Amino acid sequence: MLKSAINMYQIVLASKSPRRIALLNEIGLKYTQFTSDFEETDDKNLTAEKIALHNSLGKALDAAKHFKNALIIGVDTVVDSHGHVLGKPKNKEDAFRLLRLISGTTHRVISAITIINTKSGKTISKAEETKVTLDKLDEKEIARYIESGEGDDKAGSYAIQGKGALFIKKIEGDYFNVVGLPLYLLRKLLKEFKVDLT
């Protein structure tokens, strides 16, 4: 990592997601965690990509108000199943509906990253897509998984890094994108701000 860039900027993750926090810890990035109050949109008139980009930018802008000389990282992940944008389940009934919808199908997971330099105002937003194919699940399997609580706060109601991995038939693209933070894209975007993660 370029020490000059790290010394120049405080890096802020505008997310309370345990998965994103764990991934940044695993790659050894020193950062500050900020919980954004930004209210995510689920506007049905927007594409999955536009929703993810809108939400990642909103989170980053919200955090940017609190830090003067920092690089803010905002992230949002949504699931698109044949044109239907799936967010986090509202309750167990909604989780059942979401899992039944994507069971036996291929859906798209889109994560958007926005990075803002609060000193210069420079802002970059990009989205990453991964295709995930789920096995056909019976209702008992879905019910047992929902009872585990693992997918309660996750787009599409499942976690690829947990028991949900048992249902994944095929994945095309960045695995970490499905976890919630595409690390390859993060590395590329941070290089635009003179920060090298390697």
Secondary structure, 3 states (H helix, E strand, C coil): CCHHHHHHCEEEECCCCHHHHHHHHHCCCCCEECCCCCCCCCCCCCCHHHHHHHHHHHHHHHHHCCCCCEEEEEEEEEEEECCEEECCCCCHHHHHHHHHHHCCCEEEEEEEEEEEECCCCCEEEEEEEEEEEECCCCHHHHHHHHHHCCCCCCHHHCCCCCHHHHHEEEEECCHHHHHCCCHHHHHHHHHCCCCCCC
